[in-house]
Amino acid sequence: MGYLVKNFYRIDRTTTIDSSELNPGQLLAKDLTIDTNVGGPVILIYHTHSQEGFVDSDGSEGIDLNICATFRYIISSQSWEIA
């Protein structure tokens, strides 16, 4: 974790993070292959600020009112399939 934080991330001194949250071995072990043989368009969405909330939220709602919840709402209102 030290190498990643030192070379790739800027973390405010008031922020805490440990190896359970930023684990390069766990990330590198994941199969991130995208199946392009699905017979239609493939959309890849990568949330770089997945924990971001909204100005009218105090954060106590957790993942129910963050940017990922917005994404889930948009997807649920479409006929798209999430892999």
N, C-alpha and C positions, 0 to 999 in steps of 0.2 A: 504494500500500500504506500509506503514512503516514497518510492520512485514515482508512482503515478501522481501523488499529491505534489511532490517537488517539481516535476517536469511538465505536467499537463493541466493541473487545476489551480485555480486561485480560490482559496478558502478563507473567508473572513475569520479573524481571530476569535470572534464570538460564536462561531459555528463549530459544532463537534461532529466528528465522523470517525468511524473505526473500520477495521478490516471486514466486519460483518456486513457493512453497507457498501463498501468499495472493494470488492474482491475480484482482482483481475483473473485469477485461475478459474473461478466459477463462470465468469463471463466468457472466457476463451473456450471453455468446455461445452458451451451451448451450441446446438446446431442452428445456425441462423440462415440456413438455405431457404431461398424463396422459390416456391414451385411456380414456374412460368408456364406450365402445361395445363392450365385450368380452363382454356377455351374462352378467355375474355381478358379484360384489363386486370392488372394487379397494381394495387396502390399500397405503398409502404409509408407508414406514418411513424415517425420517430419523435417521441416527446422529449425534448431537451429540458423542459421545465415542468415535469409531471407533478411536482408537489406545489406548484403555484396555485394560489387561491385568487379570490376576487375581492375587490375593495369593500364590498358589503358583507364579507364573511369574516368572522373572528378566528377561523381555523378550527373551531371545536367540532365541525362537521366531518373532519377527516377527509376521506376520499369521496364522500358523497357530494361535495360541492367544489371540487378542484377542476383543473383543466382536463384531466382524464375523464371525469364525470361528464363534462361537456362533449367530449369525443364519443363516449358511450351513448349519449342521448342522440347525437347526430346519426351515428351508425344504426341505432335502433329504429330511427324514423325512415331509413332507406331499405332497399331490398338487397343490400350488400351482405356478403358472407365474410365473417371474420375468421381467419385461420389461426 
